Amino acid sequence: MSTRNTSRRSGGVGTKLRAKQKGKRFLVTCLILVGGLLLCRILYDILDVFLNGFVREWIEQKFIYTEWIALEDATVDGYYTKGINWMSVKRTLFSGVLVLAAVIIVLVRAVAILYGSRQAKVAVQDAGRMIDDYMHHEKEALEVFPQGYEEISVRMVEIKADMQRKEQILREEASRKNDLITYLAHDLKTPLTSVVGYLSLLEEASDMPAAQRAKYVNITLDKALRLEKLINEFFEITRYNLQTITLEKETVNLSFMLEQMADEFYPLLSEHGNTVKLEIEEDPSGGPIGLYADGEKLARVFNNLLKNAIAYSYPGTEIAVECKAVENHVRIVFSNRGRTIPPHKLEAIFEKFFRLDDARSTNTGGAGLGLAIAREIVTLHGGTITARSQDEVTTFQVELPGNTLLSTGNTALK
């Protein structure tokens, strides 16, 4: 789609269009004046001819005066003379001109409004047809919009490009979702087959040695847990599509929340050989950091970030979690050592159903919704979440707004 030529020519074409419209308005005004004069002539003929000299009598009474002239000659008394009352003529003409001007102005205005309304209606209809043609067909803007529609053309190019970009994002998201469901459906078969197989062996071999029976039971339990995890991923996908995230804000002790999270993740950290290092800044009075937010939703954000850090970190490495107040907001940073995330994947890491690993694995398998949900929750709080990865260090940074320092013994926030 080309917008450069359209924008460049809009000024000159717009000027010509406005000049043409002015010429049309002047022509309409002249026609109205001529029509008004003809109408006045017709009215005069009607009043003077058909009303038997009504106009002449009115003129004689209004503008003609009769005066008696006495003569010095005693034999002649005098005579009457007639004259024009110019003052009355001037007053009447002035009033008539004012009335005529008012009538003409009203008529011109009425005609202009009607004409403009009709032209606007036609222009809107034409623009609607052109927009519909442009949006539903693969055509260039210059092919659809003629001269005089440059501004609409440029705007529609922008709107169509934005719609196509969003449609492409939705298509990619739907494709990732379908692929994920396909993978999950395929992965469900393996643990389910194992569970059924080992349970069948345990049922058939009643005299199986205790040690072997215990081994099969452990294997069955492990496969059942894997099966439960896959089913939970299905529920997570469905739940994300059906629910709308709403916030229920309250005063949250952020320091305590992060400490509690580190304790709850101890088993998973130990299993992966990781440790967590908490660095939580306190205010000068020794009070904890807190903010007015939805504590349950924020806990989900931090849990998703820590779970992601554990899944993609090297075994035996330390995961750093920092929390500090910066001016009028709080900054929480999660850092872990692991494979550097390529830039093209880092840009899409917060998109729904996006997974860093192309091949699904038990350790990093997931619905690809954790970071997307985290971004949505942080955005609802008026904050931001960003990610960067370089030199085998991946960092997620969350910034939340608000007056965030809690004094000891005081949980009120401004």
C-alpha positions as CSV (number, residue, x, y, z in Angstrom):
1,M,0.0,0.0,0.0
2,S,1.4,3.4,-1.0
3,T,0.7,6.5,1.1
4,R,3.5,8.8,0.1
5,N,2.1,10.1,-3.2
6,T,-1.3,10.5,-1.7
7,S,-0.1,12.6,1.2
8,R,2.2,14.7,-1.1
9,R,-0.6,15.7,-3.5
10,S,-3.3,16.4,-0.9
11,G,-2.5,20.1,-0.5
12,G,-2.7,21.2,-4.2
13,V,-5.7,19.0,-4.9
14,G,-7.5,20.2,-1.8
15,T,-7.0,23.9,-2.9
16,K,-8.4,23.3,-6.3
17,L,-11.4,21.5,-4.8
18,R,-12.1,24.4,-2.4
19,A,-11.8,26.9,-5.3
20,K,-14.3,24.9,-7.4
21,Q,-16.7,24.8,-4.5
22,K,-16.5,28.6,-4.0
23,G,-17.3,29.1,-7.7
24,K,-20.4,26.9,-7.4
25,R,-21.6,28.9,-4.3
26,F,-21.1,32.3,-6.1
27,L,-23.1,31.0,-9.1
28,V,-25.9,29.8,-6.8
29,T,-26.0,33.2,-5.1
30,C,-26.3,35.1,-8.4
31,L,-29.2,32.8,-9.5
32,I,-31.0,33.5,-6.3
33,L,-30.6,37.3,-6.7
34,V,-31.9,37.2,-10.3
35,G,-34.8,35.0,-9.2
36,G,-35.6,37.5,-6.4
37,L,-35.8,40.4,-8.8
38,L,-38.0,38.5,-11.1
39,L,-40.2,37.6,-8.2
40,C,-40.5,41.2,-7.2
41,R,-41.5,42.2,-10.8
42,I,-44.2,39.5,-10.9
43,L,-45.6,40.7,-7.5
44,Y,-45.8,44.3,-8.8
45,D,-47.7,43.3,-11.9
46,I,-50.1,41.2,-9.8
47,L,-50.8,44.1,-7.3
48,D,-51.0,46.8,-9.9
49,V,-52.9,45.2,-12.8
50,F,-55.1,42.6,-11.2
51,L,-55.9,44.6,-8.1
52,N,-57.0,47.6,-10.2
53,G,-54.4,50.1,-9.5
54,F,-53.8,49.3,-5.8
55,V,-50.1,50.0,-6.1
56,R,-50.7,53.4,-7.8
57,E,-53.2,54.5,-5.2
58,W,-50.9,53.5,-2.4
59,I,-48.0,55.4,-4.0
60,E,-50.1,58.5,-4.4
61,Q,-51.2,58.4,-0.8
62,K,-47.8,57.6,0.6
63,F,-45.4,59.7,-1.5
64,I,-47.5,62.5,-3.3
65,Y,-48.7,65.6,-1.5
66,T,-51.2,68.3,-2.7
67,E,-50.5,72.0,-2.0
68,W,-52.8,75.1,-2.7
69,I,-51.0,78.0,-4.4
70,A,-52.7,81.4,-3.9
71,L,-52.2,84.0,-6.5
72,E,-51.8,87.8,-6.1
73,D,-54.3,88.4,-8.9
74,A,-57.6,89.0,-7.2
75,T,-59.5,87.7,-10.2
76,V,-58.0,84.2,-9.7
77,D,-58.1,82.4,-6.4
78,G,-55.2,80.1,-7.0
79,Y,-54.5,76.5,-7.9
80,Y,-53.5,73.1,-6.5
81,T,-50.1,71.5,-7.2
82,K,-48.7,68.1,-6.5
83,G,-45.2,67.2,-5.4
84,I,-43.1,64.2,-4.2
85,N,-42.5,63.6,-0.5
86,W,-38.8,62.7,-0.8
87,M,-38.4,62.1,2.9
88,S,-41.1,59.4,2.9
89,V,-39.6,57.9,-0.2
90,K,-36.2,57.6,1.4
91,R,-37.6,56.1,4.6
92,T,-39.7,53.6,2.6
93,L,-36.8,52.6,0.3
94,F,-34.5,52.2,3.3
95,S,-37.0,49.9,5.0
96,G,-37.6,48.0,1.8
97,V,-33.9,47.4,1.2
98,L,-33.5,46.1,4.7
99,V,-36.4,43.8,4.4
100,L,-35.3,42.6,0.9
101,A,-31.7,42.1,2.2
102,A,-33.0,40.0,5.1
103,V,-35.2,37.9,2.8
104,I,-32.4,37.3,0.4
105,I,-30.0,36.4,3.2
106,V,-32.5,34.0,4.7
107,L,-33.2,32.5,1.3
108,V,-29.5,32.2,0.4
109,R,-28.8,30.6,3.8
110,A,-31.6,28.2,3.5
111,V,-30.5,27.2,0.0
112,A,-26.9,26.9,1.1
113,I,-27.8,24.6,4.0
114,L,-30.0,22.4,1.8
115,Y,-27.3,22.3,-0.8
116,G,-24.6,21.6,1.7
117,S,-26.6,18.9,3.4
118,R,-27.3,17.2,0.1
119,Q,-23.6,17.4,-0.9
120,A,-22.5,16.1,2.5
121,K,-24.9,13.2,2.3
122,V,-23.7,12.3,-1.2
123,A,-20.0,12.6,0.0
124,V,-20.7,10.4,3.0
125,Q,-22.4,7.8,0.8
126,D,-19.5,7.9,-1.7
127,A,-16.9,7.7,1.0
128,G,-18.8,4.7,2.6
129,R,-18.8,2.8,-0.7
130,M,-15.1,3.5,-1.3
131,I,-14.2,2.5,2.3
132,D,-16.1,-0.7,1.9
133,D,-14.5,-1.4,-1.4
134,Y,-11.0,-0.7,-0.1
135,M,-11.4,-2.7,3.2
136,H,-12.9,-5.8,1.5
137,H,-10.7,-6.0,-1.6
138,E,-6.9,-6.1,-2.2
139,K,-6.6,-2.7,-3.9
140,E,-4.3,0.2,-3.5
141,A,-5.7,3.3,-1.9
142,L,-5.0,5.4,-5.1
143,E,-7.1,3.0,-7.1
144,V,-10.2,3.4,-4.8
145,F,-10.1,7.0,-3.5
146,P,-10.2,9.8,-6.1
147,Q,-9.0,13.4,-5.8
148,G,-10.5,15.2,-2.9
149,Y,-10.4,12.2,-0.6
150,E,-6.7,12.3,0.3
151,E,-7.2,12.6,4.1
152,I,-9.6,9.7,4.2
153,S,-7.3,7.7,2.0
154,V,-4.3,8.2,4.3
155,R,-6.3,7.4,7.4
156,M,-7.9,4.2,5.9
157,V,-4.4,3.0,4.9
158,E,-3.3,3.3,8.5
159,I,-6.5,1.6,9.8
160,K,-6.3,-1.3,7.4
161,A,-2.6,-1.9,8.1
162,D,-3.3,-1.9,11.9
163,M,-6.2,-4.4,11.4
164,Q,-4.1,-6.7,9.3
165,R,-1.4,-6.6,11.9
166,K,-3.9,-7.5,14.7
167,E,-5.4,-10.2,12.5
168,Q,-2.0,-11.7,11.9
169,I,-1.3,-11.7,15.7
170,L,-4.6,-13.5,16.3
171,R,-3.9,-16.1,13.6
172,E,-0.4,-16.8,15.0
173,E,-1.9,-17.1,18.5
174,A,-4.6,-19.5,17.3
175,S,-2.0,-21.5,15.4
176,R,0.1,-21.8,18.6
177,K,-2.9,-22.7,20.6
178,N,-3.9,-25.5,18.1
179,D,-0.4,-26.8,18.1
180,L,-0.3,-26.8,21.8
181,I,-3.6,-28.7,22.1
182,T,-2.3,-31.2,19.5
183,Y,0.9,-31.8,21.5
184,L,-1.1,-32.1,24.8
185,A,-3.5,-34.7,23.2
186,H,-0.5,-36.7,21.9
187,D,1.4,-36.5,25.2
188,L,-1.7,-37.7,27.2
189,K,-1.5,-41.1,25.5
190,T,2.0,-42.0,26.8
191,P,1.4,-41.7,30.6
192,L,-2.2,-43.0,30.3
193,T,-0.9,-46.1,28.4
194,S,1.7,-46.6,31.1
195,V,-0.8,-46.2,33.9
196,V,-3.2,-48.7,32.4
197,G,-0.3,-51.2,31.6
198,Y,1.2,-51.2,35.0
199,L,-2.1,-51.4,36.8
200,S,-3.0,-54.4,34.6
201,L,0.2,-56.1,35.6
202,L,-0.4,-55.5,39.3
203,E,-4.0,-56.9,38.9
204,E,-2.9,-60.0,36.9
205,A,0.2,-60.9,39.0
206,S,-1.2,-61.3,42.5
207,D,1.9,-63.2,43.6
208,M,4.3,-60.5,42.4
209,P,7.3,-59.9,44.8
210,A,6.7,-56.9,47.1
211,A,9.8,-55.1,45.8
212,Q,8.7,-55.3,42.2
213,R,5.2,-54.4,43.1
214,A,6.4,-51.3,45.0
215,K,8.5,-50.4,41.9
216,Y,5.5,-50.6,39.6
217,V,3.4,-48.6,42.0
218,N,6.0,-45.8,42.0
219,I,6.2,-45.8,38.3
220,T,2.4,-45.7,38.0
221,L,2.2,-42.8,40.4
222,D,4.8,-40.9,38.5
223,K,2.9,-41.4,35.2
224,A,-0.4,-40.4,36.9
225,L,1.2,-37.2,38.2
226,R,2.4,-36.4,34.7
227,L,-1.1,-37.1,33.4
228,E,-2.5,-34.7,36.0
229,K,-0.1,-32.0,35.0
230,L,-1.1,-32.3,31.3
231,I,-4.8,-32.2,32.2
232,N,-4.2,-29.1,34.3
233,E,-2.6,-27.5,31.2
234,F,-5.9,-28.1,29.4
235,F,-7.9,-26.5,32.2
236,E,-5.5,-23.5,32.2
237,I,-6.1,-22.9,28.5
238,T,-9.9,-23.1,28.9
239,R,-9.9,-21.0,32.1
240,Y,-7.8,-18.3,30.4
241,N,-10.3,-18.0,27.5
242,L,-13.4,-18.0,29.7
243,Q,-12.5,-15.7,32.6
244,T,-11.9,-12.0,32.7
245,I,-9.3,-10.9,35.2
246,T,-10.7,-8.3,37.7
247,L,-8.8,-6.7,40.5
248,E,-9.7,-6.6,44.2
249,K,-7.2,-4.2,45.7
250,E,-6.1,-4.0,49.3
251,T,-3.0,-3.1,51.2
252,V,-0.3,-5.7,50.4
253,N,2.9,-6.4,52.3
254,L,5.2,-7.0,49.3
255,S,8.2,-8.0,51.4
256,F,6.3,-10.7,53.2
257,M,4.7,-12.0,50.0
258,L,8.1,-12.5,48.3
259,E,9.6,-14.2,51.4
260,Q,6.6,-16.5,51.6
261,M,6.9,-17.4,47.9
262,A,10.6,-18.3,48.3
263,D,9.6,-20.7,51.2
264,E,6.8,-22.3,49.2
265,F,9.1,-23.0,46.2
266,Y,11.8,-24.7,48.3
267,P,10.8,-28.2,47.2
268,L,10.9,-27.3,43.5
269,L,14.1,-25.4,44.0
270,S,15.8,-28.3,45.8
271,E,14.6,-30.7,43.1
272,H,16.3,-28.6,40.4
273,G,19.3,-27.8,42.6
274,N,18.6,-24.0,42.7
275,T,18.5,-21.5,45.5
276,V,16.8,-18.1,45.8
277,K,18.6,-15.0,47.0
278,L,16.1,-12.3,48.2
279,E,17.2,-8.7,48.3
280,I,14.4,-6.6,49.7
281,E,15.0,-2.9,50.4
282,E,13.2,-1.4,53.4
283,D,12.4,2.2,54.1
284,P,14.6,4.3,56.4
285,S,12.2,3.7,59.3
286,G,12.6,-0.1,58.9
287,G,9.2,-0.7,57.5
288,P,8.5,-3.3,54.8
289,I,7.7,-2.4,51.2
290,G,4.0,-2.6,50.3
291,L,1.5,-1.2,47.9
292,Y,-2.2,-1.0,47.2
293,A,-3.0,-3.9,44.8
294,D,-4.6,-7.2,44.3
295,G,-2.4,-9.5,46.4
296,E,-3.7,-12.8,45.0
297,K,-3.2,-11.6,41.4
298,L,0.3,-10.3,42.2
299,A,1.2,-13.6,43.9
300,R,0.3,-15.3,40.6
301,V,2.6,-13.0,38.7
302,F,5.6,-13.6,41.0
303,N,4.9,-17.4,41.1
304,N,4.9,-17.5,37.3
305,L,8.1,-15.6,37.1
306,L,9.9,-17.7,39.7
307,K,8.6,-20.9,38.1
308,N,9.8,-19.8,34.7
309,A,13.2,-18.9,36.2
310,I,13.6,-22.4,37.7
311,A,12.5,-24.1,34.6
312,Y,15.0,-22.3,32.3
313,S,18.0,-21.9,34.7
314,Y,21.0,-24.1,34.9
315,P,20.9,-26.7,37.7
316,G,22.8,-25.6,40.8
317,T,22.7,-21.9,40.1
318,E,21.2,-19.0,42.2
319,I,18.1,-17.2,41.3
320,A,18.1,-13.5,42.4
321,V,14.9,-11.7,43.4
322,E,15.3,-8.0,44.1
323,C,12.6,-5.6,45.4
324,K,13.1,-1.9,46.1
325,A,11.2,1.4,46.0
326,V,12.2,3.8,43.2
327,E,10.7,7.3,43.5
328,N,6.9,6.7,43.2
329,H,6.9,3.1,42.2
330,V,8.2,-0.4,43.2
331,R,10.6,-2.4,41.1
332,I,10.8,-6.2,41.4
333,V,13.5,-8.0,39.4
334,F,13.9,-11.8,38.8
335,S,17.3,-12.9,37.4
336,N,18.5,-16.4,36.6
337,R,21.4,-18.0,34.8
338,G,20.5,-20.1,31.8
339,R,20.7,-20.3,28.0
340,T,20.4,-16.8,26.4
341,I,17.0,-16.3,24.8
342,P,17.3,-15.3,21.1
343,P,16.1,-11.7,20.4
344,H,13.2,-12.9,18.1
345,K,11.9,-15.1,20.9
346,L,12.4,-12.5,23.5
347,E,10.1,-10.2,21.6
348,A,7.3,-12.8,21.7
349,I,7.8,-14.1,25.1
350,F,4.7,-12.4,26.6
351,E,2.4,-13.6,23.9
352,K,-0.3,-16.2,24.6
353,F,0.6,-19.8,24.0
354,F,4.2,-19.0,23.2
355,R,6.8,-21.5,24.4
356,L,10.6,-21.0,24.5
357,D,11.3,-24.6,23.8
358,D,10.2,-25.9,20.4
359,A,10.2,-29.5,21.7
360,R,7.9,-30.1,24.7
361,S,9.6,-31.5,27.7
362,T,8.6,-32.5,31.2
363,N,10.7,-29.8,32.9
364,T,9.6,-26.9,30.8
365,G,6.3,-28.1,29.5
366,G,3.4,-25.7,30.0
367,A,0.5,-24.0,28.3
368,G,2.5,-20.9,27.4
369,L,0.2,-18.7,29.4
370,G,2.2,-17.9,32.5
371,L,4.0,-14.8,31.2
372,A,0.9,-13.6,29.2
373,I,-1.2,-13.7,32.3
374,A,1.6,-12.0,34.3
375,R,1.7,-9.1,31.7
376,E,-2.1,-8.7,31.8
377,I,-2.2,-8.5,35.6
378,V,0.7,-6.1,35.8
379,T,-0.9,-3.9,33.0
380,L,-4.2,-3.8,34.9
381,H,-2.3,-2.5,37.9
382,G,-0.9,0.3,35.7
383,G,2.6,-1.1,35.7
384,T,5.0,-2.6,33.2
385,I,6.9,-5.9,32.8
386,T,9.9,-6.3,30.5
387,A,12.5,-9.0,29.8
388,R,16.0,-9.1,28.6
389,S,18.6,-11.9,28.1
390,Q,22.3,-11.6,27.4
391,D,25.5,-13.4,28.4
392,E,23.4,-16.4,29.8
393,V,21.6,-14.1,32.2
394,T,17.8,-13.7,31.8
395,T,16.1,-10.9,33.8
396,F,12.4,-10.0,34.2
397,Q,11.6,-6.6,35.6
398,V,8.2,-5.6,37.0
399,E,7.4,-2.0,37.9
400,L,4.3,-1.1,39.8
401,P,3.1,2.5,40.5
402,G,2.0,4.0,43.8
403,N,3.2,5.4,47.1
404,T,4.8,2.1,48.2
405,L,6.6,2.5,51.5
406,L,4.8,1.1,54.5
407,S,5.8,2.4,58.0
408,T,6.1,-0.1,60.7
409,G,2.8,-0.7,62.3
410,N,1.0,1.4,59.7
411,T,-0.6,-0.4,56.7
412,A,-2.3,2.7,55.2
413,L,-1.2,3.8,51.8
414,K,-1.6,7.2,50.2
